Structures are given as C-alpha cells and as structure tokens.
Amino acid sequence: MLQGLEMTPQQCRMARAGLGLGVRELAALANVSTNTIARLERGEALYPRTIEAIRGALEQAGVVFIEQNGGGPGVRLRSVTAQADQ
C-alpha cells in the first residue's frame, strides 16, 4: 500500500538499515538494478514509477514511511503483530 510517491534518499537508507537489507537485496525486491538504488540514495532524479517500485518493496517488507511533520520525514518498522494481520 503506497502512502504516496515521496521518499527521500535518507528514508531509503534508513529503511534498508532497519530491515538489514543491502543494496542488492533491495534491488531484487523492487526489481530494479543496484545502480538505481545507489542513484536514489545519492539524491539523483528517478522516474516516479521507479520510486514507487522501491518504496512499495520497502513497505511490503514492513517499513512505514513517516511524512514531514515538523521533525522531518522518517521511517519506522511495522510491529510484528501488524505484519501478521496483513
């Protein structure tokens, strides 16, 4: 379930770290190249559908994206109980 297309390079790196995923693992989950993940994390422009694929893979793996709310955008992991309910 995509909450929106916005995802910062920092959110991508934080999400990968939280899940314990390397660039190769995330690229495989999102069906994109490792270079694409690296480009996103460097802040380079990508097609919206590519960002959607990466964000969707992270969300499917249990990441919840936190939008700008005064403290800046971030991520958190869904609880194990919430993941089991889906």
N, C-alpha and C positions, 0 to 999 in steps of 0.2 A: 504494500500500500504506500504509494508515494504521497508524501505530505506536501510536496512542491518540488520545483526543479532546483532550487537554490542549494548549493553545497560549496563551502569554502575549501581551499586546499588544506587548511588546518583541520577542518572537520573530517576530511577524508583520512588524514594521517592519524588523528585521534581514534577514529572508528577502527581503522586497521589495527592499531596498537591494542585497543580494548578487546578486540576479537583474537588477537595473536596471529593475524594474517600477514604474510609477506606480500610484496607486490605481485609475485607470480600467482599466489593463491587467489588474491582479489581479482586479478585479470582473468583467471579461469572462471571464477564465479560469475563475473559480469560479461564474459565472452568478448573481451577486448584485449588488446596487446598490452604487454608490460610497459611499453613506451607510452601508451595512452595514460596509464595510471601515473607514471612519472611526470608526464606533461601536466596533468591535472594538479598534482601535488606541487609543481613549480609555479602554478598560477597561470598557465597558458590557456588560451581560449580553446574550448572544445564544442562540438555540436551539442545542442540541448539533448538530443536522443542518447548521446553517449554518456552524458552526465546522469541522465535518467537511468540508464542501464547500470551504472556503477552504484548510484545511490540505492536503486532497487535491490541490488545484490547485497549491499550492506544492511538494508532494512530487513531483508529476508533472513539474514544471518543473526538478527537480533539487535540491531542498532536503532535507536530513536534519535532523530535529529531535533535539536532544540534551536528554535529560531531566535533572532535578535530580540532580547527582552530587557535591554538596559545594561546587561552584563556581557553582551556579545553572544554570538552563536556558539553552539557546542553540540556534544553528543552524550548519550548515556546508553547503557545496555538494558534491554528489557529484562525483567525478572524472569527467573526460570519458570515460575508459575504462569506468568502471562504468555510465555512462549509455548508452554504445554497446552494452553487453552486454544491456541490457534490451529 
